[in-house]
Amino acid sequence: FQTGDKAKNEQALQVARNFVEHYDQASTKGWIVGFWGPPSCGKTHLAVAMGQAVIKRYLARPLLLNVPRMLRAERERFSSDGDSPIDQAMRADLLILDDIGAQYERTDGSEKVSWVAEQLYTILDERYMACRPTIITSNLSPSDLERRLAGESGKRVLARIERAQVTPMLEIVPVPGAGQVDEADARLLFS
């Protein structure tokens, strides 16, 4: 993760290091750490690096899930047997929820259908109750994420995130020429 000497990136890197250094506490208290910023700024890269470090140091088994893909797979699973991505997310030693807020929401003209928020709440509530740590990435700022998850169900999701966060979501800013993690390669590391 290249910070480009940007203060926000330096802070995000320090929080990431502290999370890994104190993973024993994170895994007993259910810490949540979040990163937000524009596409290709390094959020997923930093989250994957944290997952790799946790594998090496603590032999934990992280799970990287892209939120829109996870929700699509869950919808498709309704008509077949198999392990639910929601169940996998709830059980993972460390969960990395990539691109929260990028999920598709249908509207009926007056309010959003709450299935998506219910699934996110189910995951985060189970992890909170079981004290399992979670890393979240989003292209949306915290205020935009709050608007995206509007409605009563969305408020419950945000309340679970805020209750377990060890720090407010950290902004990551782009660094010209910085390398990017390939999401397909990252999934291979966690399968």
N, C-alpha and C positions, 0 to 999 in steps of 0.2 A: 504494500500500500504506500504510494508516494504522496506525501503531504503537500509538496510544492511550497513548503514554508508558509502555508496558509494556516492561520490561527485556528479556524474551525476544524480543519483536518487534523491538526496536531492534537486538539482536544479529543476528537473522536478516536484517534489512535491511542491516546493515553487511556481513555475509558475502556477501549477494547483490551488493552494490555492488562488493566486492573481487573476486568471481568475474568480473563483467563487466569491471572495470578490468584484470584480469590474464588475460583470456580467451586471449590469445596463449600464455600458460603452460598454462592449462587445456587448450587444444587440442593441446598437444604432450606433456602428461603424463597426460591422461585423467582429470582430476579428477572426483570425484563429490561433489555437495552434496545433502543431504537435509533436508526439512522435514516435521515431523509435528505433528498437533494434531487437534482435533475438526472435524467437517464445518463448512464455511462460516466458517472462521477466517482464510482468506486465503492458504493454501498454494499453490493453483493460480494465484491472482492474482499472487503474487510470482514464481512460476516463469515464468509467461507474460510478465511485465514483464522478467525477465532475458532471455528469448528475444527479445523485441522490441528490447531494447538491443543484443544481440549482432548482430541483423540490421542495425540502423542503423550500428553502429560498425565491424563486421568483415565485413559482407556474408555472414555465415555463414547456413546454411540449417538452422534447428532443426526438429525434428519433435516434436509433442505427441501422445502416445498414452495413452489411458486403458487401464490394464492389463487390466481385465476385458473390455473391448470388443475390445482387440487379440487376446487369447487366443481369444475367441469367433470373431473373423474368421479367425484362423489355423485353427481347427478346421473352419470352414465351407469354407475354401479347399482342403482336402484333396480335395474332389470336383470341383474346377474349376481352370482355369488362372488365372494372374494373379500379380501381384507380391505376395509374402508380406509381411505386416506385420512379421514377425520380421526378414526381410531388410532392409526399410526401416529398422527400428530399429537394426540393426547398422551401416548405412551413413550415417546422419544425422550432419551436422557436430556438432550438439548434440541430444541426446535428452532429452526431458522425459517421464519415466514417472510418470504421474499415478495415484494411488490404488493403489500397490503394497500388496499384502496384502488387497485387497478381492476378489480373484479367488476363484472358486468352487473348492472342493476336494472331491472325492468321497473317501469312505473305504470300505474293505472290512471294517471292524470292527476291524482290527488296526493298519494304518498307511495313510498317505495315498498316493494315486496320485501318482507323481512327475512326470507329464508337465508340469504347470505349472512346477514348480521347474526342470525341465530346460530349458524354453523361456526362462525368466528367466536362468538360468545361461548359456545359449548367447549371449543378447544381451549380458549384462554381461561375459562372458569375451572375446567378440570385440571389444567396445569397449575393454576393458582392454588387450588385446594390440595394438590399433591406436591406443591413446592418444587415444581420443575422449571428450570430456566428457559427463557425464550429470547431470541433476537429477532427484531422486526426491521424490515427495510421498506421504504415507500418513496415514490416520486412526489408525494404530496407533503406539504408543510403540515405541522400539527393542526393548524386552524382549517386548512383545506381538507384534511382527513376527517376532522370533526364534521364539517359540512357534508362530506361524502357519505359519512355514516350517520346522517341525520335520522331522526325518529327515535322512538323509545328503545328499540333493539340496538341501534347503533350507539346510543348513550351507554347502554350496559357494556358493550364491547370496550368503549373508551374508558369507562370506569375501571374495568379489570386491568387494562393496560396501565392506567395512571396509578392504580393502587400498588402494583408490583414494580413499577419503574424505579431504578436506582438513580436515574437522572432523567430530566426531560429529553425527548428525542433530539438527537444531535444532527445538525446540518453538516453535510459534506459538500464541498464546492469542487467544481471541475478543475483539474490540473492538466493543462495542455501537454500532450505526449505521454501521459501516464498509461501504463498497460492496463488492460481490462481482463477480468476473468471470463472465460467462456462458460456459460451456464451449463451446457452439456457436459463439459469436463468436470465442473463442480459436482454435478449429480453423480458422476462416476465415483467420486471420492467418498460419497456418503451412502452408496448402495451396498 
